[in-house]
Amino acid sequence: MNNLFQYSATRINSVSLEFKRYLFKKINWNNRLVAITGARGVGKTTMLLQYIREYLNDNPDEVMFASLDDLFFSNTSIVEFAEEFVKRGGKYLFLDEIHKYRNWSQEVKSIYDYFADLKIVITGSSALDIYRGTADLSRRAILYKMQGLSFREFIRLKYKHDLPVLDLEDILSGPDKCINAVLVDVKPIKLFEEYLQIGYYPFFTEDEDGFYGRLKQTVNQVLETDLPAVENIDFNAVHHLRKLLSVISEIAPFKPNILKLSRQLDVSRETLLKYLYLLNRADLLMLLHSKTSGISQMNKPDKVYLNNANLMYALSDSQVNTGTLRETFFFNQLAGKHRIKYSKTGDFFVDGKYTFEVGGKHKSRKQIAGMSDSYIAADNIEYAHGNKIPLWLFGFLY
């Protein structure tokens, strides 16, 4: 255990406090059990270490950060570990990559029940479902989901401009005021093109030239390690998931022909739908449903997208389609805070009220003409004109 204390201290004291993710200030860190999920590589671990260093580092013996992929936990249960930690005066336990531990839900519940004075924070794969499993954590844990970098955060991280977070309603009702608050500091169009290529995952700062290679490795880790740990799927399923993701990366967004796709992968319809929903939960895909269909693994999605624009560049062997890129950005940036449905008239129907068509600067209102609460999110423009709003501005929602 002394080695784990040393590892914990080293990680905590080496983390930078210069840039913090949007979720940092939204979390109720005082809750007894906090669960944070999100895609691999979006900064969950860094955020934990930053919180410890900024608020808990005055009493290092009371704090422990541990990753559940450490070999220590192959022979020691996390309940035993927590008990020993509490005996040594421990008060704050941070368990990273909880999905790597087989019986995590039951043991986290036991730790919560046995040690009333211990605060616990766990992080795990975006595919992790704390409401499922052998233990009921839904009444105990507060769950947070971390998205990748917004366009606003990308500008803050790389170019050091601290720009305001905007509400969707403010963007729609008064876009000029929102736009002017940004244009004072930056010219967004050039930075927007850069963001679409490399800006969604914070690790771009470590090696921009090797970013796509690193992102492909991250996707492979999700397929080969994270999903099998969460869903207990075998090698054959991982092979099919990789093949499905490869097919989708060349044709997304598309209205899935389930019969054709299932034949292509040589799996049943039910299995194919399961795979689509697994990749969606793992933040590798986004599934768009109509207003009338529910989000259920039994329902075929109306449209399928890769999760973010960076994945389009990293996974596609062909030239990235500009129209697809724009739609993917819009869907991705709104999905964290808003309900998005498939629209037969426009591209997206948001919060049961707003219809959006996404396109270039010359996009007309033809498809949404005469519709109330309808807007065009247009690329390559700096200013709004009527109901045509710059696409990049929707990257300031968090």
C-alpha positions in Angstrom: 0.0 0.0 0.0 2.9 2.3 0.6 3.7 2.1 -3.1 0.2 3.2 -3.9 0.6 6.2 -1.7 3.8 7.2 -3.4 2.2 6.7 -6.9 -0.8 8.8 -5.7 1.4 11.6 -4.5 3.5 11.6 -7.6 0.4 11.9 -9.9 -1.2 14.6 -7.8 1.8 16.8 -7.5 2.7 16.6 -11.2 -0.7 17.6 -12.6 -1.1 21.1 -14.0 -3.8 23.4 -12.7 -3.7 25.8 -15.7 -6.6 24.5 -17.6 -9.7 22.8 -16.1 -12.5 21.1 -17.9 -16.0 22.6 -17.9 -17.3 19.9 -15.5 -14.8 20.7 -12.7 -17.1 23.4 -11.2 -20.3 21.6 -11.8 -19.6 18.6 -9.7 -20.8 18.4 -6.1 -17.6 17.1 -4.7 -19.0 17.0 -1.2 -21.4 14.2 -2.1 -20.4 10.8 -0.4 -20.3 9.0 -3.8 -19.6 10.7 -7.1 -19.4 8.7 -10.4 -17.9 10.3 -13.5 -18.1 8.6 -16.9 -16.9 9.8 -20.3 -15.0 8.7 -23.4 -11.4 7.6 -22.9 -9.1 10.5 -23.4 -11.4 13.4 -22.5 -9.7 14.3 -19.2 -11.5 12.5 -16.4 -8.3 11.4 -14.6 -6.7 14.8 -14.9 -9.8 16.5 -13.4 -9.6 14.2 -10.4 -6.0 15.0 -9.8 -6.6 18.7 -10.2 -9.3 18.7 -7.6 -7.1 16.8 -5.1 -4.2 19.1 -5.7 -6.2 22.3 -5.4 -8.5 21.4 -2.4 -7.2 18.4 -0.5 -3.4 18.4 -0.8 -2.8 20.0 2.6 -3.5 16.7 4.3 -2.0 14.1 1.9 -2.4 11.2 4.3 -6.2 11.6 4.1 -6.3 11.3 0.3 -5.7 8.4 -2.0 -5.8 8.3 -5.8 -5.6 4.8 -7.3 -6.2 3.3 -10.8 -8.0 0.0 -10.8 -5.8 -1.4 -13.6 -2.9 -1.6 -11.1 -1.7 -5.1 -10.4 -2.2 -4.5 -6.7 -5.9 -5.1 -7.2 -5.5 -8.5 -8.7 -4.8 -9.8 -5.2 -6.6 -7.3 -3.0 -10.2 -6.3 -3.1 -11.1 -2.7 -3.1 -13.2 -3.2 0.0 -10.0 -4.5 1.8 -8.1 -1.6 0.3 -10.6 0.9 1.5 -10.7 -0.6 5.0 -6.9 -0.4 5.3 -7.0 3.2 4.0 -9.6 4.3 6.6 -7.6 2.7 9.4 -4.7 4.9 8.3 -6.8 8.0 8.6 -8.1 8.1 5.0 -11.1 10.3 4.2 -11.1 10.8 0.4 -10.8 7.8 -2.0 -10.5 8.4 -5.7 -10.8 5.2 -7.8 -9.9 5.7 -11.5 -11.0 3.3 -14.3 -13.4 1.5 -12.1 -14.7 -0.6 -15.0 -11.4 -2.5 -15.0 -12.4 -4.1 -11.7 -14.8 -7.1 -12.2 -17.1 -6.8 -9.2 -16.9 -3.0 -8.9 -20.6 -2.2 -8.3 -21.1 -4.5 -5.4 -17.8 -3.5 -3.7 -18.3 0.2 -4.2 -21.8 -0.3 -2.6 -20.1 -2.1 0.3 -17.5 0.6 0.8 -20.3 3.2 0.8 -22.3 1.3 3.4 -19.4 0.3 5.7 -17.4 3.5 5.9 -19.8 6.4 6.5 -17.1 9.0 6.9 -15.4 8.2 3.6 -16.0 10.2 0.5 -15.6 8.2 -2.8 -15.2 9.4 -6.4 -15.1 6.8 -9.2 -14.4 7.3 -12.9 -15.2 4.8 -15.7 -15.9 4.2 -19.3 -18.7 6.1 -20.9 -20.2 2.7 -21.5 -20.4 2.1 -17.8 -24.0 1.9 -16.5 -24.1 2.4 -12.7 -27.8 1.7 -12.7 -27.2 -1.8 -13.8 -25.4 -4.7 -12.2 -25.5 -6.6 -9.0 -25.7 -3.5 -6.7 -28.1 -0.6 -6.7 -26.0 2.5 -6.8 -28.7 4.8 -8.2 -29.8 6.0 -4.8 -26.2 6.5 -3.6 -24.2 8.0 -6.4 -24.5 11.3 -8.2 -23.6 10.6 -11.8 -21.8 13.0 -14.2 -21.0 12.5 -17.9 -18.0 14.3 -19.3 -18.0 15.4 -23.0 -14.9 16.0 -25.0 -13.6 19.6 -25.5 -16.1 22.1 -26.8 -14.8 24.6 -29.4 -14.7 27.2 -26.6 -12.6 25.0 -24.4 -10.2 24.2 -27.3 -9.6 28.0 -27.7 -9.0 28.3 -24.0 -6.6 25.3 -23.9 -4.5 26.1 -26.9 -4.8 29.9 -27.3 -5.4 31.0 -23.7 -8.5 33.0 -24.4 -11.2 32.6 -21.7 -14.4 33.1 -23.5 -18.0 32.9 -22.1 -20.3 29.9 -22.0 -23.5 30.6 -23.9 -27.0 29.3 -23.5 -28.8 28.0 -26.7 -31.7 30.4 -26.0 -29.3 33.4 -25.9 -27.7 32.3 -29.2 -31.0 32.1 -30.9 -32.6 35.2 -29.5 -29.6 37.5 -29.6 -26.7 36.0 -31.6 -25.0 39.4 -32.4 -24.3 40.0 -28.7 -22.9 36.5 -28.3 -20.8 36.8 -31.5 -19.3 40.2 -30.5 -18.2 38.7 -27.1 -16.1 36.2 -29.0 -14.8 38.4 -31.9 -13.2 40.8 -29.4 -10.6 38.2 -28.8 -10.4 35.8 -31.7 -11.1 35.2 -35.4 -13.1 32.0 -35.0 -13.3 30.6 -38.5 -9.7 29.5 -38.9 -9.6 28.2 -35.3 -12.9 26.3 -36.0 -11.3 24.4 -38.9 -8.4 23.4 -36.6 -10.8 22.3 -33.8 -12.7 20.0 -36.2 -9.5 18.2 -37.1 -7.7 17.9 -33.7 -9.6 19.8 -31.0 -12.0 17.4 -29.2 -9.6 15.3 -27.1 -7.2 17.3 -24.7 -4.3 15.0 -25.5 -3.8 16.8 -28.8 -1.5 19.1 -26.8 1.0 16.3 -26.2 1.8 15.7 -29.9 -0.3 17.3 -32.7 1.6 15.5 -35.4 0.9 12.1 -33.9 -2.6 12.9 -32.8 -4.5 10.6 -35.2 -2.3 7.7 -34.4 -2.9 8.3 -30.7 -6.7 8.6 -31.4 -6.7 5.3 -33.3 -5.0 3.6 -30.3 -7.6 5.1 -28.0 -10.4 3.7 -30.1 -8.7 0.3 -30.1 -8.4 0.4 -26.3 -12.2 1.2 -26.1 -13.0 -1.8 -28.3 -10.5 -4.3 -27.0 -10.5 -3.4 -23.2 -13.3 -1.1 -22.1 -16.3 -2.6 -23.8 -15.3 -6.2 -22.9 -14.8 -5.1 -19.3 -18.3 -3.5 -19.2 -20.3 -5.9 -21.3 -18.4 -9.1 -21.0 -18.2 -9.6 -24.8 -15.8 -12.0 -26.5 -13.1 -11.6 -29.2 -15.6 -12.4 -32.0 -17.8 -9.5 -30.9 -14.9 -7.1 -30.7 -14.0 -8.1 -34.3 -17.5 -7.4 -35.4 -17.6 -4.0 -33.6 -14.3 -3.0 -35.2 -15.7 -4.0 -38.7 -18.9 -2.1 -38.1 -17.1 1.0 -37.0 -14.9 0.8 -40.0 -17.9 0.5 -42.3 -19.7 3.4 -40.6 -16.6 5.7 -40.7 -16.8 5.6 -44.6 -20.5 6.2 -45.0 -21.8 8.2 -41.9 -24.1 9.8 -41.5 -26.5 7.3 -43.0 -29.9 5.9 -42.6 -29.0 2.3 -41.6 -30.2 -0.6 -43.7 -30.2 -3.1 -40.9 -30.8 -6.1 -43.0 -27.9 -5.2 -45.4 -25.5 -4.3 -42.6 -26.3 -7.5 -40.6 -25.6 -9.6 -43.7 -22.4 -7.7 -44.3 -21.2 -8.5 -40.8 -22.8 -11.9 -40.7 -24.7 -11.2 -37.5 -28.4 -11.2 -36.7 -30.6 -8.0 -36.7 -30.8 -8.0 -32.9 -27.0 -8.4 -32.6 -26.3 -5.6 -35.0 -28.6 -3.2 -33.1 -26.9 -4.2 -29.9 -23.5 -3.3 -31.5 -24.8 0.1 -32.7 -26.0 0.9 -29.2 -22.7 -0.4 -27.6 -20.7 1.9 -29.9 -23.1 4.8 -29.0 -22.6 4.2 -25.3 -18.9 4.1 -25.7 -19.0 7.6 -27.4 -17.8 6.3 -30.7 -21.1 6.8 -32.4 -24.1 9.1 -32.1 -27.6 7.7 -32.9 -30.3 10.0 -34.1 -34.0 9.0 -33.6 -37.2 10.4 -34.8 -39.7 12.3 -32.6 -41.9 9.2 -32.5 -39.4 6.5 -31.7 -37.9 6.0 -28.3 -34.2 5.4 -27.6 -34.3 1.6 -27.2 -32.0 -1.1 -28.3 -35.0 -2.6 -30.1 -35.5 0.5 -32.3 -33.5 1.2 -35.4 -32.0 4.7 -35.3 -33.0 7.0 -38.1 -29.5 8.2 -38.7 -26.0 7.2 -37.5 -23.0 9.5 -37.0 -19.5 9.1 -35.8 -19.3 10.7 -32.3 -17.2 13.7 -33.2 -15.3 15.4 -36.1 -11.9 14.3 -35.0 -12.9 10.6 -35.4 -14.0 11.3 -38.9 -10.5 12.5 -39.8 -8.8 9.7 -37.9 -10.9 6.7 -39.0 -11.8 7.5 -42.6 -9.5 6.4 -45.5 -11.3 8.8 -47.9 -11.7 12.5 -47.9 -13.9 13.8 -45.2 -17.3 15.1 -46.4 -17.8 18.7 -45.4 -21.5 18.5 -45.0 -21.2 15.4 -42.7 -18.5 17.2 -40.7 -20.8 20.2 -40.0 -23.7 18.0 -39.0 -21.5 15.9 -36.7 -20.1 19.0 -35.0 -23.6 20.4 -34.4 -25.0 17.1 -33.1 -22.0 16.5 -30.8 -21.9 20.0 -29.3 -25.6 20.1 -28.5 -26.0 16.5 -27.4 -24.6 17.0 -23.9 -27.3 19.5 -22.8 -30.2 19.2 -25.2 -32.6 16.6 -26.6 -32.0 16.1 -30.3 -34.3 14.2 -32.6 -34.3 13.4 -36.3 -36.3 15.9 -38.4 -37.9 15.2 -41.8 -37.9 18.8 -42.7 -34.5 20.0 -41.4 -31.5 18.1 -40.1 -32.2 18.2 -36.3 -35.2 18.9 -34.0 -34.0 20.2 -30.7 -35.7 20.3 -27.3 -39.1 19.6 -28.9 -39.2 23.1 -30.3 -36.4 24.2 -32.6 -35.7 22.9 -36.2 -32.1 23.3 -37.5 -30.7 23.0 -41.0 -26.9 22.8 -41.1 -24.9 23.9 -44.1 -22.5 26.3 -45.7 -22.7 30.1 -45.9 -25.0 30.0 -49.0 -27.5 27.5 -47.4 -31.0 28.7 -48.2 -34.2 28.4 -46.1 -36.0 26.4 -48.7 -36.3 23.2 -46.6 -37.5 25.0 -43.5 -39.4 27.8 -45.2 -42.6 28.8 -43.3 -41.6 26.9 -40.1 -41.6 28.6 -36.8 -38.6 28.4 -34.6 -36.4 27.3 -37.5 -32.8 28.2 -38.0 -29.8 27.6 -40.3 -26.4 26.9 -38.6 -24.1 28.1 -41.4 -20.4 27.4 -41.7 -17.8 30.0 -42.9 -19.7 33.1 -41.6 -18.7 35.4 -38.8 -22.0 37.2 -38.2 -25.6 36.2 -38.0 -28.2 37.3 -40.6 -31.8 36.8 -39.8 -32.2 33.2 -38.7 -28.9 32.2 -40.2 -26.4 31.8 -37.3 -22.7 30.9 -37.5 -22.1 27.2 -37.0 -19.0 27.8 -34.8 -21.1 29.7 -32.2 -22.8 26.4 -31.2 -19.4 25.4 -29.9 -19.8 27.7 -26.9 -22.5 25.8 -25.1 -20.2 24.4 -22.4 
